[in-house]
Amino acid sequence: MSTSAMWNGISVKAGATFAATNAIVSMAEVSVSATGTDSATPATVSLSDVALSGASTCLSLQGPVRGYFRGSVRDCESGIKAEQSFDAIGVDWGDNKGPDPDGGGRPSLVGDHVSVYPWVGAPSIAAPETPGVYVHPPTDECADYLFIGVRGSGEMPTFGNMGDFVETIREEFTADVATYRPGTKVRAKGIEYPANPVPIGDYWPLLADYVPGAWQGAVELLATIEKEQERCAGTGEQIVISGYSQGAWAVHASLTYADLSPRIDMTRIAAVGLLADPQRLPHGLETQLGSALPSTTGILNIGHIGGAVYGFSDWLAGATDPAVRQWQLDSNAPISSMLYMNSIPESIRKVTASYCNRHDPVCGFGDNPSDISVHSYSVQSRQDLGRWMARTAEHLQQPLTNVIGVAGGGWGHALALRADGTVWGFGRSEIYGGEDYGPFPRPIVGLSDIKAVAAGGSVGYALKNDGTVWAWGSNDVGQLGNGRVEYEYGNVPSKIPGLSDVVAVAAGHASAYALKSDGTVWAWGDNTSGQLGEGSLTSRSTPTRALALANVKAIAGGSARNGYALLHDGTVWSWGDNEFGQLGDGTTAWRSVPSEVPGLSDVTSISAGYWTAYAVKADGTAWGYGANTHGQMGLGFATQDRVLLPVQIPELSNVQSMAAGQFSAYALLSDGTGRAWGEASWGQLGDGVPRVSWSWPVAVSGLSDLVAISGRPDSAYALRADGTLWSWGRNSGGQLGDGTYDLRRLPVRVGG
């Protein structure tokens, strides 16, 4: 420790420590330089009331350097140059505007992780006494939901301080939440704070206004959450929060702090939606929340704000004692170091989604938007973000229970049927004209009194108790059966005309089948391989009777343009594409008219996948035919890529029913357990083992008391006797319904 001294230059090596108080360092190329090697051997510099001046660089820090600098910089081209984090709060830069980015008259700052705010002369802020402003409706009466909105940089305080963008999210949230529970009450509050414009170009002169304003938004939001939770405790009111741009940054800050506060209940935060979130990650990591790449346009973004020159204070990373943090917040005390908002807290990550507008500079897109993904969690717009928040929040209020049926569809979506006759969907947003199901189950509006469901590649079907069939989704080849062929999606379920007395429904990829009570089969949609079974290759937009079929007991649709029927006499009939022998007739020739599969009798159930078909006999044995490219025939060491005639699957007995994915297969045994085999690269086997494929049946892990099993195309579903639904496998579209987009090699509860 040196005090009251003067030097012409100081150099501190790795592992060394230099401390000075009330000192002057000047007239050298570098006033003070320090070089650390790694985290184990840093340099340490602790400077208090030290004046640095008259050098090319006043303070040069290379590698890891610990310590701090308190003092002044004058007449230096570079005031501070640092490669890693360093505390330089409270420095006198010779101007209340702080450091100069271009060296235009006052010392500059070079480095991405130096904390400098507040400096000498920087303005301070105070926490608001009465946070928030009530809007929609203007009352403080507790409701089912409190929607808190934080507007973005430069937005006018319209809509009760919501701003235009967040107001759109609120509108969609309020409207969509009513699809779950009509009469649900939503009140809203907009956070009142400066929301100063983002500094552009020579942004340093605006820094003194921007940073304190952003901090004020975070503090006010935090105070609002705490106050409203205390006031409405015991009412069941849940909070949903949305922020746009700078407002999203404030949300990050507040929630990270709130996670550590004993005065805030994070379980009462039901959904968080971030629009133009400044904390986004580069393309490929879009389902995580983190820091966006710094913008190259000269526009200030989070790469500068949070982790670079300003340092929002260390009220998140510095003091680990919640009591200390609360004192810092309550007293508005200046807090050392910087703010790192690297993520939303784990406690609410599952209920958080972010969306960035294409070309929005705050997200760091610049002129190359392909560098950063424009969506995450399948949220495509601010309207969708509001809907996602509603579905997430309402899922927490109404978990999926009492399930009696399930259907996995192509392109990452699935349907669940509940005992009350309602249908719930989850998965990709592209399926139904942008009406995002999302990763949580949501009810399909307009459907009731349903007894069975089926799902195709981009279409859904529901069979009512009155024998009518309802359809929604894609209609480019007549899949909706309404007599039209159109490239627009049918978002609302509609009744298929002329179809009645139906007892079962099944779906292929772009074709569908209905079994009537008189034992006849009717089909519509794509017919390019004769999969409608009506003797031609002409696609049909209205139901047409399949030829040569009568006395049918059950039906199944294959993903590769096939149809199958089980007759009451125990025989199986097939038609359509036959490239891999999936018709089971010993050939690879397609057929547009159904014919009997040889060698199969006494069959009790059938199922079909992609180029594959399966049958269960009354004696509990399982049989398969078609493609074996991924071991989906379950034949062990057998290497043939196709099986043209039905073969018994070894190592399987006491089978009740079967299901098929794209290149995998599943069996439900009489003891209520499941078996799986075939492709496994997406975790489709549900046994927790990472592998590409497996040709022997393995047990699906952790599931018992199963009553149904379903799979297609790279995911699988199992229904337990207690009415809970479980899923595993690929989840890129949210088709597992567990609130994430994460691959699952082990079963997870849908809506769990």
N, C-alpha and C positions, 0 to 999 in steps of 0.2 A: 504494500500500500504506500502510495506516494501522495503527499499533500503539498499544496502551495508551491508548485514547481513549474518550470518552463523548459520545453524540449524543442529541438528542431526536427524531430521525427522519432516515432516509436515503431518497432517491429516485434510482433509476438508470434512465436513458433508453436507448432502443434504440441499439445501437452502442457504448455506454459500458461501462466496466469499473470495478467497485468491489471492493477487497480489504481485509480487515481482520483483525487478529490481536489477541487479548486486549483486546476492546473491549466496551462496554456501550451498548445502544441502548434507550431507554425513554421513557415519558411522551409518546407521540404516538398519533394515530389509527392509523397504521401504522408500526411500528418501522422495517422495511426494505421498500421496494417496488421492483420492477424490471419493466420492460416491454420486451419484444422485439417487433420488427415481423414478421420472417420469419426463415427459416434463414440468410439472408445478412446480416441485421442484428439479431442477438440482443443481449440485454443479458447481461452477465457479472457474477456475484456469487460471490466466494470468501470465505467467512467461517470463520475458525479460532478456536476458544476465544472465541466471541462470545456474550454473554448478551443475550437479547431478552426484554423484560418490559413490563407495564403498558400494553398497547395493545389496541385492538379486534382487530387482526390483527398478529401478531408479524412474519411474513414473507409478503408478497404477491407472487406471481410471475405475470405476465400474458404470454401468448404464449411464444415460445421464449426460455428463460433458461438459460445455461450456468453451470457452476461447481458449488459444493457448500456445505453448511452443517454446521459442527461447533461445537457449543456447547450452550446451554440455552434453554428457553422457560419463562416463568413468567407467571401472571396475565394471560393473553391468551385472549379468547374463541375465536379461531381461532389455533392455534399456527402452522400453515403452510397457506397457500391457494395452489394451483398449478394451472395449466391444462395443462401439459405435463410431461414427465419432468424430475425433479430429484433430486439425490443429497442425502439428509438422514440418512444412516446415522450412528449413534453419537451421536445427540442425547440430551441429558438432559431428559426430559419431566417430571421431578419425581416420577415413580412408575415402579416397575419393570414396570408393566403397559403402559407406552407411552402413546401419545396416546389421548384419549377421543373416541369418535365423536359424543357428544351434548353435549360441554362440561360434563359433570357433575363439576366439581371439579378438572379438569386440562385443559390446552390440547387442542384437537381438531385434526384433520387434514381438509382439504378438497381433493380432487383425486384423479384416477384413476391417476396415474403417478408418485407420489412414493415413493422408496425410503427406508424408515425402519428396517427390521430388519437387523441387530440394533441396538437402542438401548441406552442406558446401563442396566444392570441386567437386560437380557434374557438368558435362559439360552442356553447353547451346547451343542453335541452333539459327539460324537466318532465317527469311522468305526468300524464294528465290526471286531473282530479276526478273527472267524470268521463270515462272512456266510452267511445262509441256513440252512434246516433241511431235511434230506432226508426226502422222503415218497414213497410209491407207486413202487417199494418202498423201504424204508429202507436204501439202499445207495449207495455212491459209485462203483459200477462204471459206466463209460462205456457209453452205449447208442446207439441210432439217433437218439433225440431226448432233449433235456433240456427239460422244460417248467418254466418259472419263473413263479410266480404272486405277485402283490402284492395283498393284500386291500384293501378299501375302508374309508372313515372309520367308526369305531365298531364294525366287525365284530370278533367274537371270533376268536381265532387257531385256529379249528378246522381240521381236515384238514391238520395240519402247517403252519399259518400261511397256508394258501390262503384260508380264508374260504369261506362257502357258495357265493357267486356264481362265483368263479374256479374252485372245485372242479367246478362243473357244466361249465364250459368245458373243463376238463382231461379230465373223463370223456368228453365228446363228441369231443374231439380224439383221445383214445386209441382210442375205439371206431371212429371213422370212418377213421383212418389205416390200420387193419387191412384196410379194404376195398381198399386199394391193394396192400399187401404184408402178407399174413398172417405173423404172427410178428414183426412190427416191435416193437422194444423201446423203451419210453418210461419214463424216470425223471422225477421231479418234485421241485422244491424250492419251498417257500413262504418268502417274505422275512419275516424277523422284524424288526418295527419297531412303534412305538406305535400307529399308525393311529388317532389320537385323533379323537373325534367332531367333526363340523363345528360350529363355533360358530354359535349361532342367536340372533337378537334382539340383545341387548346382548353381542355376541360378543367384545368387546375383552378382557375378563378371561381368556378362554381362549386368546388369541392366543399368549401366551408358550409354551404347550404345543403348540399346533397346528402352527405354522410349523416349529419345530425338528424335530418328529416327521415332518412330510412330507419335510423335507430328509433326515432320516435314512433314510427309505425309498428315496429316490433314490440316496443314497450307497451304501447296502447292496446295492441291485440292481446298481449299476455294479461294485462290488467282486466280486459274485457272478459276473457275466458274465466279467470279466477272469480270475478265478481258475479257473473251470470251462473256459474256452477254453484256458488254459495247461495245465491238468491233462489234458485230453482231446484235446490237439493230435495230429493224425495218425490219429485213430480214425474220422474221418468223422462224428462226432456233430454234429448241428445243434441250434440253440437256438430255441425258440419261447417267446414272452413274452406274458403276459396280465395286465392290471391292471384293477381295478374302482374307479371313483370317484377317491378320493385316490391309490389305487394306479396308476390310469391317468396321473395327473399325474406321479407318480414315474417312470413309464416314459418319458413325454415328456422329462423332464429328463435321465434317464440316457442315453437314446439320442442325444439331441442332443449331449451331451458325448462319448459314446463314438465318434461319427462323426469327432471330431477327435483321438481318442487313437490313437497308433501301436501301443498294446498290445492293441487290440481289433480283431478281424477281423469287419467288418460283413457280409461275404459268408456267414458261418456263422450268421447270424440268418435263419431260414427263414420265420417268420411272426410277426406282432404283432397281438393282438386286444385292443381297448380297450372296456370295458363301462362305461356311464354316463360316457363320456369328458368331462371338464370343458372340453375344448378344441374343442367342436363349433361349426360355423358356422350361421347362420340358414338357414331353408328356402330351397332353390334352389341352395345350394352344398354339398349334403350329401356329395358325393364328394371334398371336400377336408377337410383337418384344420386347424382354426384355433381361434379363441376363441369360446366361447359368449356369447350376450348376457347381461349381468348380470341376476341374478334380482331380481324385485321383491318377493319374499316375505320379505326380510330374512335369507335363508339364504346363508351364505358360499359363493360359487362361484369359479370361476377368474377371472371378471371382476374380483374383488377380490384374490384371492390373487396371481396372476401379474403383472397389469399395474396394480395399484392400490396400496393403502397399504402392503403389507408389503415387497415387493421381496425376492425369495428369494435375492438376491445376484447379482452379475454374473459368475458363474463360467461362463456361457454367452456373454454378449454383451460383456463388458469386455475381458478379456485375450485377445488373438488368438494368442498364442504357446502352442502345446500344452504346451510344457515348463513354462510358468508355470502353466497350468491344473492340470497334474499336481501341481506343488508345492502349489498351493492345496488340492487335494483331499487329498493325502497329509498335509499339515500341519494340516488343518482351520482354515486361516487365514481370518479374516473377509475377505470380498471385497466390494468396493464395488459400488454401483448395484443393478440389479434383474435378475430373471430373466425373459426373454421366451421362452416355449415356443410359438412361433407355428406350428410344424409338426414333423411327424416328418421326420427327415433324408431327403433325396432318395434316398440310397443304399438305403433300405428302404421308401420310400413305396409301391412297387408291392406289397409283401407286408404291408401294414398295412390293417386295417379297424376301424371304430369303430361302436358301437351305443349308442343312448340309450333307456332305458326311458321310455315315455310317462308324463308327469307327474312325472318324476324331477327334483326341484328343482335338483340339481347341474348339470343340463344347461340350466337357465334357462327351463324351460317355464312355470313359474308356473301360472296358471289358463287359459292360452291355448296349448295344445300345438301348434296349427296353425301357430304362428309359427316353429317349428323342426321340421325333418324328423325323423321317428322312426327313420330307418334310413339307412345308407349302404352302398355296395357290396352291396346286396341282402341285407344281414344283418338278419334279422327278430327274433332273440331271442338269448339267451346260448347256447342250444343250437346255433343256426345259426352263431354266431360260432366255436364250437369246431370245427364241421364245416368252416367256411370255412378256418380255420387249417390243418386237416389236409390239405385239398385243395390249398391253396396250397403248403404245405411239400412234399407228395408230388409236386406238379407239378415242383418244382425238382429233385427226385431222378429223376423219370421224364418228361422232356419228350416231347411227342407226336411220334412218328416212325412211319415205315412205314405211312402212311395209304394206303388203296386206294379209299376211297369217302367221300362227304360228302353230307349232306342238310340244307338249311336249312329251318327250320320257321317257322310264324307265332308271334306274340307273343314274339319275341326269344329263340329257342333254336336249337340246331343239333346234329347228330350226326355223328361221324366214325367210320369203320370202319377198323381196323388189320388188317395182314396176318395177325396171329395169331388173327383171328376175334373180337376183343373190340370192344365199342362204347363210345365215349366221348362224353359230353354236356357242353355248356356253354351258359350263358344264364340266363334268368329263373328265379326261385324258385317263381313261382306255378304253373308248368306241371304239376309232378308232386306236387301236394298239399303244397307247401312244401318238398319235397326239393330244396334249392337246388343246381343245377349250379354256379353261380358263374361268375366270369370266366375261370377256368382249366378246361381239360378234365378230366373225372373219369370213371372207368369206370362203366358201368351194371352193377350187381351182378346176377348171375343170367343173364348172356348169354355164350355161347361158341359157337364154330363157326359164326359168322355170315358170310354172303357178300354181303348187301345190306341197306341201311337206307333208310327213308323217314320224313319228319316232317310232321305236320299242324299245325293251329293250336295245339293243346295236347295232342298225343299223338305217340308214337313207335312205329315198327314195325321189326322185324328179321326178315329171312329167313334161316333156317338152311340149311346144306348138305343136310339131310335133307328139305327141301321144306316144312317147317312154318313158320308165321308167328307171331311173338310180339309182344305189344302192351302198352303201359303209358301211363298218363296219364288224360285226361278221358274220361268215359263217359256224358255227359248225353244223347247221342242214339245210344248204342250203338256208339261208335267202337272199343271194344275187341273187338267181335265175339264176345262171350262169352254172348250171349243175355239180357243184363241191360241195363237203362237205369237209371243211378244218378248222383247228383250228387257222389258221393265219387270221389276220384282213385284209380287203381290204381297204386301206387308201385312195385310189383314186377312185372317183365315176366311175362306169362302166355301160355301157348299158346292160340291161337284154335282152338276145337274144330271138327272136321269139315272142316278146310282142310288139304289135303296136295298133294303133287306140284306145288308152286308154284315158278316159275322167276323171277318178278319181282314187286315190290310197289311201289305208288305211293300217294300221299296227297293229298287235297284239304284244305280247311280243317277239315271235320268229317266227312269220308267217306274211305273207303279202297278200294283196288282190288288184286286179286291176279290174276296171269296164271298159269294152269296149263300143264303140259307138253303138254296136249292142245290148246292154242290157245284155250281158253275163258277168259272174264273173269268174276270174281266180285267183288261189291261189298257194302259194309255201311256203316252210319252214317246221317248226315243225308241226306234225300231230298226236301227241300222244293221243289226245282226239277227233280226227276226225274234228279238226277245219278248215281243208281245204275244207270240204264239198264235197269230191269226192268219198265217200263211203268206205274208208278204214282208217286204222290207220298208214299208211306208210308215213313217211315224204318225201317231194319232193324237189328236188333241181332245178327244172324247173317249170314254171307256168303250172298248170293243171286246167281244167275247173271244177268249182263247179257244181254238179248235180242239176237238178230240178229247176234251176233258169233261168228266162228270163224276158225281159222287166223291168230290174232293173234300178232304178233311182239314188240310193245312197247306199254306203257301209260303214261298220264300223267294226273295229277289237277290240276284248276284250283282256285285259291283262291276263285273266285266260283261254286262249285257247278257244276262241269263235269267231264266225263270224256272221255278221248280214247284211241283205239286205232290202232296202226299194224299193218296186215296184211302178211303175207309177200308179197303181190302189189304192195306199194308204195303202196297207197291208205290214206287216213286217214279215220277215222270219229269222230263227235262226238255228244254228247248233254248235256242239262241246261239251265242258264240261258243266255239269249241276248240279254240286254239291250243289249250293245254289239256284237252280231254275232260273238261269239267262237265260235260253231259253224261260221262260215264258209260258210253256205248261202245268203247273200244276203238273209236276213230277220233279224228280231229276235224271232222266236217260239221259245219254249223247246220242248224235246222230251224225253220220258222214255224214248224208244227210240232207240238209235244209228242214224245214217244216214251215208252217205258224204259227205265234204267235196268239193264239185265243184271241178274244176280242179287237183287235186293228184294226181300220180302219180310213180312212181319215187322215192318218199320213203324215206330211210334212218334218220331219227331225228325225234322229236317232243318238244315241251315245252309247258308251259302255265303262265300266270301269273294275275293278277287281271284278268279280262275280256279276256285275250289268249291267243293260241295261236300256235305257231311250228312250222315244218317245214323240214328240210334235205333237199335232193334229192341224188341220186347225183352230179350234176355240180358239187356244191359250192355251189349257190345257196341262199339263205335266203329263206323266205316267211313272211308273217305275216298275221293277221286278228284283228279285235276292236277294243278301245279304242285310241284314239290321243290321249288327253287330255293326255299329257305327252310326246308325240313318240315313244312306245314302238314304233311301227311303223317307225321309222328312215327316214321318207320326206322328210326335209329340210324344205323350205318348205311342204309340204302341210299344210293347216290343218284338215281334217275330223277330227271327234272320234271317229269310228268307221269301221272298214273292214269291210264285210260279206262280202267275198269275198277269197280269198287273193291277196296282191300280193307281188311280189318286192322284197326290200329292196335298194335300190341301194347301191353302194360296198362290197358284201360279196361275196367269192368265196373259194373254197377252204375253205369252212366244213365242219367235221366234226360239230359238235353245237351246240345252243343251250340256253339256260336263261332263266328269266324271274323277275323280282322282282315287286313289287306294281305299279309303274308304270315299270319299267325292264327292259331285256333285255340278254342277253349272248350272244356267239358265240365258240366255240373254233375257231381256224383250224388248217389242216394244218401250219403251221410252228411250232405250239406256243405262239402268242401269243393274247391275248384281246382282244375288242372289246366296248364297252358303249355304250348310248344310252338315252334316256328321262329319267325324273326323276333329278335330281342333288342335291336339297336336303340330303340326308344323306350326300353323298359316294359315292353308289352306283356312279358310273362309274369310280371308282378311278384317275382321271387327275390328281388333285391340284388341280383347278380348282374354285373355289367358284362355283356357279351353281344355278339352280332346275331347269332341264331342258335337254336337248340332243337334237336330232332327227337327228343324223348319228352313225354309229358312230365312236368314238374308241378309241385303244389304251389298254388297262389298263396303267398304268405299272409298269415294273421287273420284270415277270414273263415268263419264258420256259420252254420245256420243259414246258408244261402238258399234262395228259392228261385233265382233267375240269374242268367249271365248273358252279356251282350258284348260284341266287339266289332269295331270298324271305324276308320281303317287302321290307325296305329295306336289306338287307345282301347281300353276295355272297361266294362262296368259290371258290378255285381250287386244284386239286391238281397238284403238280409231279411229274415222273417220279422224282425222288429221294425221294418219300414224304413231303415236307413239305406242310403245308396253309396257305393264305394267305387272308386275309379283309379286307374293307373295307366302309365304309358306317356305318349306324346301329349304336350299341352300347349303347343304354340299358339293356338287360338283360344285358350281358356276352356277347352272342351272337357277338362276334368272337373270343372266347377268348384274348385277348392279356393278360389280367390287369387290364384297366382297364374303365371304362365311358365311354371317350372316343370321340367320333365320329372316324372315320378316312377321310380322302379319298384316301389312298394305301394300298396293300396292306401288311398287317403279318402276321407269322407267327403262326399259331394256336399257343398254348403257348410262344411265343418270349420 
